[in-house]
Amino acid sequence: MRLSWSQHLAAARTIELAGDDQCGIALALMGMACLLLLQDLSETADRPDPA
């Protein structure tokens, strides 16, 4: 994973605090964070089950 789950949550909380004047930038950053999370979850799902 590129980021741990706690790092994904911290990124989302940080972006959530953006003011109205930074809405566009915040949405772009949230989109990037969602893409990273999707890639991380996809890589985790593609790994063989260790059991």
Secondary structure, DSSP 8 states (H G I E B T S, - for coil): --S-HHHHHHHHHHHHT--GGGHHHHHHHHHHHHHHHHHHHHHHHHS----
